[in-house]
């Protein structure tokens, strides 16, 4: 019969290894270039996918928010490109979150749009606690001027609802510079 200490130690090591396996490595410097989306009808550029995640006890996994910058040709000669921050959240909990706002460091905030909310799976734990896995998507419209202002220092935002604050996300200056370069007006 195995020793209880060995079993507990083995489970602890397995759990720690499992946590490190599922965390995505940060993007390298060569991935900070904007890319043209394959098969797009109009020109669309996507920056590299960034991620922030936190371990959750229910469902034994991570709450994860993926985000990236994107630019679309608008067809308007005055403003040839539309810029967005795309937000894609997967999380577990008893209640859905509402990624309704993006808050800037100066305290100002702006509403996000394009909300899509899905409950992927719900489960009852210990016959007393119920929780669900949710998948939310939204985007934040950004102006060229906002991106120009953030091109050297990057951009840090906090995703929130009217009642709660969720994740703090950071968009590196290299992502912003690459997107602006890719979406430069033709000369």
C-alpha positions in Angstrom: 0.0 0.0 0.0 1.5 3.4 -1.0 2.6 5.8 1.7 0.2 8.7 2.1 3.1 11.2 1.9 4.2 9.8 -1.4 0.7 9.9 -2.8 0.2 13.5 -1.6 3.6 14.6 -2.9 2.9 13.0 -6.3 -0.5 14.7 -6.5 1.1 18.1 -5.6 3.8 17.7 -8.2 1.3 16.7 -10.9 -0.9 19.6 -10.0 2.0 22.1 -10.2 3.1 20.7 -13.5 -0.4 20.8 -14.9 -0.7 24.5 -14.0 2.5 25.3 -15.9 1.5 23.3 -19.0 -1.7 25.2 -19.7 -0.2 28.7 -19.4 0.5 30.2 -22.8 4.0 31.6 -23.4 4.2 35.3 -24.0 4.6 36.4 -27.6 8.2 36.8 -28.8 9.5 39.9 -30.5 9.0 38.4 -34.0 5.2 37.9 -33.2 4.6 41.6 -32.5 3.9 42.3 -36.2 0.4 42.9 -37.5 -0.8 40.3 -39.9 -3.3 40.4 -42.7 -6.2 38.1 -42.0 -6.4 35.2 -44.5 -9.4 35.2 -46.8 -10.6 38.7 -45.8 -12.7 40.6 -48.4 -11.3 43.9 -47.3 -7.9 44.5 -45.7 -7.9 43.4 -42.1 -4.9 43.4 -39.9 -4.7 41.6 -36.6 -2.1 42.2 -33.9 -0.7 39.2 -31.9 -3.1 37.6 -29.4 -2.4 38.6 -25.8 -3.7 36.8 -22.7 -4.3 37.3 -19.0 -5.5 34.4 -16.9 -6.2 33.4 -13.3 -6.7 30.0 -11.7 -10.3 29.2 -10.6 -11.1 26.4 -8.1 -14.4 25.3 -9.7 -13.9 23.4 -13.0 -10.2 23.1 -12.2 -9.0 25.6 -14.8 -8.3 29.1 -15.7 -10.4 32.3 -16.2 -8.8 33.6 -19.4 -9.2 36.9 -21.3 -7.6 36.9 -24.8 -7.3 40.3 -26.5 -5.7 41.8 -29.6 -5.7 44.9 -31.7 -7.3 44.9 -35.1 -7.7 47.3 -38.0 -10.2 47.3 -40.9 -10.3 49.3 -44.1 -13.3 51.6 -43.6 -13.7 52.9 -47.2 -13.9 56.4 -45.8 -11.1 58.6 -47.3 -11.1 60.8 -44.2 -10.7 57.9 -41.8 -9.4 55.0 -43.9 -9.1 52.5 -41.0 -11.3 51.5 -38.1 -9.4 50.3 -35.0 -10.6 48.0 -32.3 -9.5 46.1 -29.3 -11.0 42.6 -29.6 -11.9 40.9 -26.2 -12.6 37.2 -25.9 -13.2 35.9 -22.3 -13.6 32.4 -20.9 -14.4 32.1 -17.2 -16.3 30.1 -14.6 -18.6 31.3 -11.9 -22.1 31.4 -10.4 -22.9 34.6 -12.3 -22.0 35.9 -15.7 -19.7 38.9 -16.0 -20.5 41.9 -18.0 -17.4 43.3 -19.9 -19.3 46.6 -20.5 -16.5 49.1 -19.8 -12.8 49.8 -20.4 -11.2 52.1 -17.9 -8.1 54.1 -18.6 -5.4 54.9 -16.0 -6.7 58.5 -15.7 -10.1 57.2 -14.5 -12.1 57.8 -17.6 -14.0 55.0 -19.1 -15.8 54.0 -22.4 -18.4 51.4 -23.2 -17.5 48.3 -25.1 -19.8 47.1 -27.9 -20.5 44.0 -29.9 -21.4 41.9 -26.8 -21.9 38.2 -27.2 -22.5 36.1 -24.1 -22.8 32.3 -23.9 -23.1 29.8 -21.0 -21.1 26.8 -22.3 -21.7 24.4 -19.4 -23.3 24.5 -16.0 -22.7 22.0 -13.2 -23.7 21.4 -9.6 -20.8 20.8 -7.1 -21.2 19.0 -3.8 -25.0 19.2 -4.2 -24.8 22.7 -2.9 -22.9 25.0 -5.3 -23.7 25.5 -8.9 -21.5 27.3 -11.4 -21.2 27.7 -15.2 -18.5 28.2 -17.8 -19.1 31.3 -19.7 -17.7 32.7 -23.0 -18.0 36.4 -23.6 -16.9 38.5 -26.6 -16.9 42.3 -27.0 -14.8 45.0 -28.6 -13.7 48.5 -27.9 -13.5 51.1 -30.6 -10.2 53.0 -30.6 -9.2 56.1 -32.6 -6.0 56.6 -34.5 -5.2 59.5 -32.2 -5.5 57.3 -29.1 -3.2 54.7 -30.7 -0.8 57.4 -31.8 -0.7 58.7 -28.2 0.1 55.2 -26.9 2.6 54.1 -29.6 5.7 54.7 -27.3 4.4 53.7 -23.9 1.7 51.1 -24.7 -1.8 51.1 -23.4 -3.1 49.8 -20.1 -6.9 49.3 -19.6 -9.1 47.7 -16.9 -12.1 45.7 -18.1 -15.1 46.2 -15.9 -18.9 46.4 -15.5 -20.8 49.1 -13.7 -20.6 47.2 -10.5 -17.3 45.2 -10.7 -13.7 45.5 -11.9 -12.3 42.4 -13.7 -9.0 42.2 -15.5 -6.2 44.7 -16.2 -4.8 44.3 -19.7 -1.7 45.8 -21.3 -1.2 46.3 -25.0 2.6 46.7 -25.6 3.9 49.6 -27.6 5.3 47.2 -30.2 1.8 45.9 -31.0 0.4 49.4 -31.4 3.4 50.5 -33.6 3.0 47.4 -35.8 -0.7 48.0 -36.3 -0.3 51.7 -37.1 2.5 50.8 -39.6 0.4 48.1 -41.3 -2.6 50.5 -41.4 -0.6 53.5 -42.7 -2.4 55.4 -45.4 -1.2 54.7 -48.9 1.0 57.4 -50.3 
